[in-house]
Amino acid sequence: MDVIQFRVRHPDGRVDTLVTEAPRVLIGAGSHCEIRLPIGAARVEHVAIQSTPAGWRASARSLDPVPRLDGVEFTEAPVLGDCVIMIDQTRIDVAPSTGPGGTDRTVTQVKAKRSVRVYLYLALGLACWVGLYAARPRAKTSTQEPEDVPALWPVGAAETCPQTGPEPALAAAGARLDLAVAKEERSPFHPEDGLAAVTLYQSAEACFRVAGHNADAEQVVAEGKRLRRDMTDRFREHRLRLQRALAVEEWDVAEHESGVLLAFVQSATGDYATWLSNTRRRLQLRHGTSGSRSDKR
């Protein structure tokens, strides 16, 4: 059975000592308490010291005044070896001591719990290391851009006008031109709109020619070629930015650039599109963010 010792120092200088094997000790002003304090210094039942399978525990039965365990206010706390409980001006030294079996079971239990805690910390540390290791960017072989970079527009494809009459063709040309201009204005933030605008310029050109407005057609051709060069240059620039970010391990920049490039090739298939999607997914797992596909200059 566990043995516990109390040494009570009253405010007037008196000292009382209690050694007991009882599984519970009440401290308070009540006549039934094992440790009785003067009325006014404590409530009827102020603190209970209870023996549990995990060791001794102290529970506050009253918070007026709040009891303190080793200088810290508590409502319930384990008694881990020798400690001091203060109730107002009364000091109670608590000492779980050796039982008949010759072993301080409380101290043994504390050491066992501490050992378990240490092993838990080690296990958590190992789990975190494994997680970080798994989420790290792979070797250079996995960050190297594939050679088969897809074309931004179908090779050799020519846009045609869906109308055959001059007036309907002219109306279609105007509609396609307006839509191309609108998408080009959004292209700095949505590259996919810039790619679509190039195709719309080509379709508007075809309709202007059917309508017999060759001068307008030539102007649209010039606008389409200009935008095509601009989108091609931007695509190459973002590819270079991504390669540099991966090389110098600027993961936030790499995640952003991969999102922009995915907007350029969102309808493409093949090794490059797969590599780009996988790279972005790894970067998002590493940082725990959803990323951004906007091309903010």
N, C-alpha and C positions, 0 to 999 in steps of 0.2 A: 504494500500500500504506500502511496505517496505521503511524504511528510513535508510540511511547510511551516516555516517559522515567521512570526511577526514581531517586530519591535516598535512599539508605539511611543512617540515622543509628543507629549501634550504641550500646549502653549505655556502652561505654568511650570514646565520643567520636569514634570513627572514622567517616568518611563515604565511602560508595561510590556511584558513579553508573553507571547502565546506560541506554543508549539503544538501542532495538532495533526492528526491523520484524517480528519473529517473531510469528506469530498466537497463540502461547501462551507465557506466562512463569510458571514455577514458582518459588515462594518456600518455602524450607524448609532443613532441615539436610542433606539428601541431596546427594551429590556431583554428581548429574545436574541439580540445580536451577540455573536461570539466576541467581537471587539466593540466595546461600547464607548461612545464618545459623548461628551457633555451635550445637554440640550442647548441648542443655539449654535453649536459648532458643526452639527451635521443633521441631516434629516433622519427620520425613523429608520429607514434602510437607505443607505447612501451608496455603498459599493458592495458587490458580491464577488468573491473569489471562488471560482468553480473549477474542479478537476474534471478534465475531459480526456478522451482517448488521445487527443493531439497534444495534451499538456494543460497547464493551468491557464485560465483566462480570467480577466478582470472585466466586470460589467458595471456601468454606472446605473444605479437605481434612481438617482436624483441628479439634477444639473444645477442645483441652487445650494451652495456654489458648485461650479463645474470641477470635478476631480481631475487631477493631473498625474500622469504616469511618466516618471523621469522628466518632469518639466513640461510635458505635452498634454493638453486637454484631450480627454477620450470619452467615448461612450462604451466602447468594447475593444479590448486589445489583449493579445497574448502576453503572458508573463514569461519572458525568456530569460530565466535565471534571476539573479539578485536585481531588485529594482526598488524604487521609492515611489510611494503613492502619497500625494498631498491632498488633504481635504481642508480647505481654508488654511489655518495655521497649524494643523496637526500633521506631523510627519509619520509615515508608517513605512518602515523598512521591511521588505518582503524577501524571504530567502527560501526557495524550494531546496530542501536538503536531502541527504541520502536516506533511502528507505532500508528496511530490514534485509533486503536482498543484497545490499552492499553496492548497489549501482544507482547513481543519480539519473533516474529515468527521464526527468525533465530535460536535463542537459543533453542526454543522448538523443532525445527526440528533436531538440533544437538543431543539433549537429546533423541529424539525418535530413531534416527539412532543408537546411542550408545546402547539403550535398545535392539534393534533388533540384534545388533552385539553380545551382551552378551548372548541372547537366542540362537543364532546360535552356539556360542562357547560351550554352555551347551549341545546343541543337538549333536554336533560333538563328544564331550567328552563321552556322553552316548552311541553313536553308536560305538565308539572305544572300550568302556568297554564291550559292548554286543558281539562285534566281538572276543575280546580276551577271553571272558568267553566261547563262543561257541567253540573256537579252542583249549581250554585247554585240556590236557589229562584227561580222565574220571577217575572215582574212581577206586580203586584197583580191583573191580570186573571185569572191562573191560580190565585191563592190566595183569590179571592173565592168565598164559599159560594154555590152555586146556589140559586135561589128555590124549586125544587120539592123541599122536604125531605119525605121519605116519612113516612107515619103509622106509628106503632109497632105498631098492631094493625089488622086489616082493618076498614074503615069499614062500619058497619051489620050486621056479622056477629053472629049470636046463637048461643051454644053450646047444644047439646041433650044430653040424657042418652041414652046408648045402651041403657038398660034401661027396660022398660015396667012391670014389676011393682014393688010397693012395697019388698019385701025386697031384691031384686037392686039396685034403684035406691038404697036406703039404703047397701048395701055399696059400690056404685060411688062414691057421694058421699063416704063416709069415705076411700076409697082416693085419690080425687082431692084431697081436702082435705089429707091427710097429705103427698102429693107436692107440693102447692102450698106448704105451710109449709116443706118441706125446700128447695125451689128458692128461696123468698124469703130463706132464711137464707144462701144462697150468692150472692145477687144483688149484694151490695156488691163482690164480686170478679169476678162473671160476670154482666154485665147481661143477657145472653140468658136466663139462668135467671129473672131477675125478670120479663121479658116473658112467659115461658112460665107463670110462676106466676099472673099475672093471668088468663090463659085458663083455667087449671085451676080457679081460684076460680069463674069463670063456669060451668064445666061442673059443679062440685060443687053450685052453687046450683040448677041445673036438675034434678039428681038428687034433691036434698033436697025439691024441690017435688013431683016425681013420687012420692016416698015419703010425702008429706003432712007433712013436718017443716018447716013454713013459718017457724017461729022460727029454726031453724038456717040456713034459706036466707037470711033477712034478715041474720043475723050474717055469713055468708059474703059477701053483697053488700057490706056495709060494709068488710070486710077487703079485698075486691077493689078497691073504689073508692079506699081509702086507698093501696094499693100502686100503683094506676094513676097517681094524682097524684104519688106519690113518684118513680116511674120517668120520668114526663113532665118533672118538674122537673129531675131529674138529667140527662136528655138535653139539655134546654135549657142547663143549666149547663156541660156539657162542650162544647157547640157554642160558647158564648161564650168559654170558656177557649181553645179552638182558634183562634178568630178573633183573640183578643188576642195569643196566642203568635206567630201568623203576622205580625201587624202590627208587633210589637216585635222580631221575629227571634229569639225564644227557641226555637231549633230542637229542643232536647231535649224541652221541654214540649210543643211542637206534635206531635212524633212520638208521645209517650205519649197525648195526647188523641185523636189520629187513630185509634190502636189501640182505645181505649175506645169511640169512636163507631162503629167498624166492628163491634164486638160488638153494638151496638144495632140496626144495620141490616144484619146479615149475610145476611138472606134477602130484602132489598129489591133492586130494580133501578131503573134510571133515571139521570139526570144526577148527582144527589147522591151515590149510591153509587159511581158511576164516578169522580167528582171526589175523593171521600174516599180511595178506593183508590189513585188515581194520586198524590195528595198524600203519602200515607204512604210509597209506594214511593220517591218523590223524596227524602223526608227520610231514609229508611234508606240510600239510596245516598250521601247527603251525609255521614252519620255512620258508615256501615259497621257498623250494628248491626241486630239482628233485632227490636228494640222490645219492648214489653210491652202487653198489652191489659187488664191488671188495673186496676181502679178503686181505687187506694190513696188513702185520704183522710188 
